[in-house]
Amino acid sequence: MKGTALIELRNHVKNYFDIAEGGSTLRVFRNGKPIADIVAIRSGAPLWQKSDTTDD
């Protein structure tokens, strides 16, 4: 698993999304603490599994 700081992700977001799209998981850190994992969406997954966002 690759890791990056939040500011580095923000400055190079396309590069990191390319990494995730290639199949790698990317862990994002803020102040040295993990805050998120970025993973590629598996092809063939049902649409309800592709997005966990809500319309709050």
Phi and psi restraints in degrees (range 20) as a CNS / XPLOR table:
assign (resid 1 and name C) (resid 2 and name N)
       (resid 2 and name CA) (resid 2 and name C) 1.0 -89.3 20.0 2
assign (resid 2 and name N) (resid 2 and name CA)
       (resid 2 and name C) (resid 3 and name N) 1.0 156.8 20.0 2
assign (resid 2 and name C) (resid 3 and name N)
       (resid 3 and name CA) (resid 3 and name C) 1.0 -136.5 20.0 2
assign (resid 3 and name N) (resid 3 and name CA)
       (resid 3 and name C) (resid 4 and name N) 1.0 153.8 20.0 2
assign (resid 3 and name C) (resid 4 and name N)
       (resid 4 and name CA) (resid 4 and name C) 1.0 -153.1 20.0 2
assign (resid 4 and name N) (resid 4 and name CA)
       (resid 4 and name C) (resid 5 and name N) 1.0 155.2 20.0 2
assign (resid 4 and name C) (resid 5 and name N)
       (resid 5 and name CA) (resid 5 and name C) 1.0 -78.5 20.0 2
assign (resid 5 and name N) (resid 5 and name CA)
       (resid 5 and name C) (resid 6 and name N) 1.0 152.8 20.0 2
assign (resid 5 and name C) (resid 6 and name N)
       (resid 6 and name CA) (resid 6 and name C) 1.0 -56.4 20.0 2
assign (resid 6 and name N) (resid 6 and name CA)
       (resid 6 and name C) (resid 7 and name N) 1.0 -43.2 20.0 2
assign (resid 6 and name C) (resid 7 and name N)
       (resid 7 and name CA) (resid 7 and name C) 1.0 -65.8 20.0 2
assign (resid 7 and name N) (resid 7 and name CA)
       (resid 7 and name C) (resid 8 and name N) 1.0 -36.6 20.0 2
assign (resid 7 and name C) (resid 8 and name N)
       (resid 8 and name CA) (resid 8 and name C) 1.0 -66.3 20.0 2
assign (resid 8 and name N) (resid 8 and name CA)
       (resid 8 and name C) (resid 9 and name N) 1.0 -41.5 20.0 2
assign (resid 8 and name C) (resid 9 and name N)
       (resid 9 and name CA) (resid 9 and name C) 1.0 -60.2 20.0 2
assign (resid 9 and name N) (resid 9 and name CA)
       (resid 9 and name C) (resid 10 and name N) 1.0 -46.6 20.0 2
assign (resid 9 and name C) (resid 10 and name N)
       (resid 10 and name CA) (resid 10 and name C) 1.0 -59.9 20.0 2
assign (resid 10 and name N) (resid 10 and name CA)
       (resid 10 and name C) (resid 11 and name N) 1.0 -39.7 20.0 2
assign (resid 10 and name C) (resid 11 and name N)
       (resid 11 and name CA) (resid 11 and name C) 1.0 -76.8 20.0 2
assign (resid 11 and name N) (resid 11 and name CA)
       (resid 11 and name C) (resid 12 and name N) 1.0 -21.4 20.0 2
assign (resid 11 and name C) (resid 12 and name N)
       (resid 12 and name CA) (resid 12 and name C) 1.0 -136.0 20.0 2
assign (resid 12 and name N) (resid 12 and name CA)
       (resid 12 and name C) (resid 13 and name N) 1.0 40.9 20.0 2
assign (resid 12 and name C) (resid 13 and name N)
       (resid 13 and name CA) (resid 13 and name C) 1.0 -56.8 20.0 2
assign (resid 13 and name N) (resid 13 and name CA)
       (resid 13 and name C) (resid 14 and name N) 1.0 -40.6 20.0 2
assign (resid 13 and name C) (resid 14 and name N)
       (resid 14 and name CA) (resid 14 and name C) 1.0 -60.7 20.0 2
assign (resid 14 and name N) (resid 14 and name CA)
       (resid 14 and name C) (resid 15 and name N) 1.0 -44.4 20.0 2
assign (resid 14 and name C) (resid 15 and name N)
       (resid 15 and name CA) (resid 15 and name C) 1.0 -60.4 20.0 2
assign (resid 15 and name N) (resid 15 and name CA)
       (resid 15 and name C) (resid 16 and name N) 1.0 -42.4 20.0 2
assign (resid 15 and name C) (resid 16 and name N)
       (resid 16 and name CA) (resid 16 and name C) 1.0 -72.7 20.0 2
assign (resid 16 and name N) (resid 16 and name CA)
       (resid 16 and name C) (resid 17 and name N) 1.0 -35.3 20.0 2
assign (resid 16 and name C) (resid 17 and name N)
       (resid 17 and name CA) (resid 17 and name C) 1.0 -66.9 20.0 2
assign (resid 17 and name N) (resid 17 and name CA)
       (resid 17 and name C) (resid 18 and name N) 1.0 -34.1 20.0 2
assign (resid 17 and name C) (resid 18 and name N)
       (resid 18 and name CA) (resid 18 and name C) 1.0 -62.5 20.0 2
assign (resid 18 and name N) (resid 18 and name CA)
       (resid 18 and name C) (resid 19 and name N) 1.0 -39.9 20.0 2
assign (resid 18 and name C) (resid 19 and name N)
       (resid 19 and name CA) (resid 19 and name C) 1.0 -62.5 20.0 2
assign (resid 19 and name N) (resid 19 and name CA)
       (resid 19 and name C) (resid 20 and name N) 1.0 -47.1 20.0 2
assign (resid 19 and name C) (resid 20 and name N)
       (resid 20 and name CA) (resid 20 and name C) 1.0 -63.3 20.0 2
assign (resid 20 and name N) (resid 20 and name CA)
       (resid 20 and name C) (resid 21 and name N) 1.0 -41.7 20.0 2
assign (resid 20 and name C) (resid 21 and name N)
       (resid 21 and name CA) (resid 21 and name C) 1.0 -61.2 20.0 2
assign (resid 21 and name N) (resid 21 and name CA)
       (resid 21 and name C) (resid 22 and name N) 1.0 -30.7 20.0 2
assign (resid 21 and name C) (resid 22 and name N)
       (resid 22 and name CA) (resid 22 and name C) 1.0 -74.5 20.0 2
assign (resid 22 and name N) (resid 22 and name CA)
       (resid 22 and name C) (resid 23 and name N) 1.0 -4.3 20.0 2
assign (resid 22 and name C) (resid 23 and name N)
       (resid 23 and name CA) (resid 23 and name C) 1.0 111.4 20.0 2
assign (resid 23 and name N) (resid 23 and name CA)
       (resid 23 and name C) (resid 24 and name N) 1.0 -5.9 20.0 2
assign (resid 23 and name C) (resid 24 and name N)
       (resid 24 and name CA) (resid 24 and name C) 1.0 -86.0 20.0 2
assign (resid 24 and name N) (resid 24 and name CA)
       (resid 24 and name C) (resid 25 and name N) 1.0 149.6 20.0 2
assign (resid 24 and name C) (resid 25 and name N)
       (resid 25 and name CA) (resid 25 and name C) 1.0 -93.1 20.0 2
assign (resid 25 and name N) (resid 25 and name CA)
       (resid 25 and name C) (resid 26 and name N) 1.0 138.6 20.0 2
assign (resid 25 and name C) (resid 26 and name N)
       (resid 26 and name CA) (resid 26 and name C) 1.0 -119.0 20.0 2
assign (resid 26 and name N) (resid 26 and name CA)
       (resid 26 and name C) (resid 27 and name N) 1.0 123.1 20.0 2
assign (resid 26 and name C) (resid 27 and name N)
       (resid 27 and name CA) (resid 27 and name C) 1.0 -97.9 20.0 2
assign (resid 27 and name N) (resid 27 and name CA)
       (resid 27 and name C) (resid 28 and name N) 1.0 132.0 20.0 2
assign (resid 27 and name C) (resid 28 and name N)
       (resid 28 and name CA) (resid 28 and name C) 1.0 -105.4 20.0 2
assign (resid 28 and name N) (resid 28 and name CA)
       (resid 28 and name C) (resid 29 and name N) 1.0 134.0 20.0 2
assign (resid 28 and name C) (resid 29 and name N)
       (resid 29 and name CA) (resid 29 and name C) 1.0 -116.8 20.0 2
assign (resid 29 and name N) (resid 29 and name CA)
       (resid 29 and name C) (resid 30 and name N) 1.0 142.6 20.0 2
assign (resid 29 and name C) (resid 30 and name N)
       (resid 30 and name CA) (resid 30 and name C) 1.0 -126.2 20.0 2
assign (resid 30 and name N) (resid 30 and name CA)
       (resid 30 and name C) (resid 31 and name N) 1.0 124.8 20.0 2
assign (resid 30 and name C) (resid 31 and name N)
       (resid 31 and name CA) (resid 31 and name C) 1.0 53.8 20.0 2
assign (resid 31 and name N) (resid 31 and name CA)
       (resid 31 and name C) (resid 32 and name N) 1.0 37.4 20.0 2
assign (resid 31 and name C) (resid 32 and name N)
       (resid 32 and name CA) (resid 32 and name C) 1.0 80.7 20.0 2
assign (resid 32 and name N) (resid 32 and name CA)
       (resid 32 and name C) (resid 33 and name N) 1.0 -0.8 20.0 2
assign (resid 32 and name C) (resid 33 and name N)
       (resid 33 and name CA) (resid 33 and name C) 1.0 -109.0 20.0 2
assign (resid 33 and name N) (resid 33 and name CA)
       (resid 33 and name C) (resid 34 and name N) 1.0 135.2 20.0 2
assign (resid 33 and name C) (resid 34 and name N)
       (resid 34 and name CA) (resid 34 and name C) 1.0 -66.7 20.0 2
assign (resid 34 and name N) (resid 34 and name CA)
       (resid 34 and name C) (resid 35 and name N) 1.0 133.6 20.0 2
assign (resid 34 and name C) (resid 35 and name N)
       (resid 35 and name CA) (resid 35 and name C) 1.0 -122.5 20.0 2
assign (resid 35 and name N) (resid 35 and name CA)
       (resid 35 and name C) (resid 36 and name N) 1.0 -19.2 20.0 2
assign (resid 35 and name C) (resid 36 and name N)
       (resid 36 and name CA) (resid 36 and name C) 1.0 -163.1 20.0 2
assign (resid 36 and name N) (resid 36 and name CA)
       (resid 36 and name C) (resid 37 and name N) 1.0 154.4 20.0 2
assign (resid 36 and name C) (resid 37 and name N)
       (resid 37 and name CA) (resid 37 and name C) 1.0 -117.2 20.0 2
assign (resid 37 and name N) (resid 37 and name CA)
       (resid 37 and name C) (resid 38 and name N) 1.0 135.8 20.0 2
assign (resid 37 and name C) (resid 38 and name N)
       (resid 38 and name CA) (resid 38 and name C) 1.0 -108.4 20.0 2
assign (resid 38 and name N) (resid 38 and name CA)
       (resid 38 and name C) (resid 39 and name N) 1.0 123.2 20.0 2
assign (resid 38 and name C) (resid 39 and name N)
       (resid 39 and name CA) (resid 39 and name C) 1.0 -131.2 20.0 2
assign (resid 39 and name N) (resid 39 and name CA)
       (resid 39 and name C) (resid 40 and name N) 1.0 153.0 20.0 2
assign (resid 39 and name C) (resid 40 and name N)
       (resid 40 and name CA) (resid 40 and name C) 1.0 -72.9 20.0 2
assign (resid 40 and name N) (resid 40 and name CA)
       (resid 40 and name C) (resid 41 and name N) 1.0 149.4 20.0 2
assign (resid 40 and name C) (resid 41 and name N)
       (resid 41 and name CA) (resid 41 and name C) 1.0 -77.8 20.0 2
assign (resid 41 and name N) (resid 41 and name CA)
       (resid 41 and name C) (resid 42 and name N) 1.0 129.2 20.0 2
assign (resid 41 and name C) (resid 42 and name N)
       (resid 42 and name CA) (resid 42 and name C) 1.0 -69.5 20.0 2
assign (resid 42 and name N) (resid 42 and name CA)
       (resid 42 and name C) (resid 43 and name N) 1.0 130.1 20.0 2
assign (resid 42 and name C) (resid 43 and name N)
       (resid 43 and name CA) (resid 43 and name C) 1.0 -66.9 20.0 2
assign (resid 43 and name N) (resid 43 and name CA)
       (resid 43 and name C) (resid 44 and name N) 1.0 145.2 20.0 2
assign (resid 43 and name C) (resid 44 and name N)
       (resid 44 and name CA) (resid 44 and name C) 1.0 87.5 20.0 2
assign (resid 44 and name N) (resid 44 and name CA)
       (resid 44 and name C) (resid 45 and name N) 1.0 -5.5 20.0 2
assign (resid 44 and name C) (resid 45 and name N)
       (resid 45 and name CA) (resid 45 and name C) 1.0 -73.8 20.0 2
assign (resid 45 and name N) (resid 45 and name CA)
       (resid 45 and name C) (resid 46 and name N) 1.0 142.0 20.0 2
assign (resid 45 and name C) (resid 46 and name N)
       (resid 46 and name CA) (resid 46 and name C) 1.0 -58.2 20.0 2
assign (resid 46 and name N) (resid 46 and name CA)
       (resid 46 and name C) (resid 47 and name N) 1.0 150.5 20.0 2
assign (resid 46 and name C) (resid 47 and name N)
       (resid 47 and name CA) (resid 47 and name C) 1.0 -56.1 20.0 2
assign (resid 47 and name N) (resid 47 and name CA)
       (resid 47 and name C) (resid 48 and name N) 1.0 -35.7 20.0 2
assign (resid 47 and name C) (resid 48 and name N)
       (resid 48 and name CA) (resid 48 and name C) 1.0 -67.2 20.0 2
assign (resid 48 and name N) (resid 48 and name CA)
       (resid 48 and name C) (resid 49 and name N) 1.0 -18.1 20.0 2
assign (resid 48 and name C) (resid 49 and name N)
       (resid 49 and name CA) (resid 49 and name C) 1.0 -91.0 20.0 2
assign (resid 49 and name N) (resid 49 and name CA)
       (resid 49 and name C) (resid 50 and name N) 1.0 -13.9 20.0 2
assign (resid 49 and name C) (resid 50 and name N)
       (resid 50 and name CA) (resid 50 and name C) 1.0 -80.2 20.0 2
assign (resid 50 and name N) (resid 50 and name CA)
       (resid 50 and name C) (resid 51 and name N) 1.0 -23.6 20.0 2
assign (resid 50 and name C) (resid 51 and name N)
       (resid 51 and name CA) (resid 51 and name C) 1.0 -135.0 20.0 2
assign (resid 51 and name N) (resid 51 and name CA)
       (resid 51 and name C) (resid 52 and name N) 1.0 122.4 20.0 2
assign (resid 51 and name C) (resid 52 and name N)
       (resid 52 and name CA) (resid 52 and name C) 1.0 -103.3 20.0 2
assign (resid 52 and name N) (resid 52 and name CA)
       (resid 52 and name C) (resid 53 and name N) 1.0 15.0 20.0 2
assign (resid 52 and name C) (resid 53 and name N)
       (resid 53 and name CA) (resid 53 and name C) 1.0 -82.0 20.0 2
assign (resid 53 and name N) (resid 53 and name CA)
       (resid 53 and name C) (resid 54 and name N) 1.0 152.7 20.0 2
assign (resid 53 and name C) (resid 54 and name N)
       (resid 54 and name CA) (resid 54 and name C) 1.0 -118.4 20.0 2
assign (resid 54 and name N) (resid 54 and name CA)
       (resid 54 and name C) (resid 55 and name N) 1.0 161.6 20.0 2
assign (resid 54 and name C) (resid 55 and name N)
       (resid 55 and name CA) (resid 55 and name C) 1.0 -97.5 20.0 2
assign (resid 55 and name N) (resid 55 and name CA)
       (resid 55 and name C) (resid 56 and name N) 1.0 51.9 20.0 2
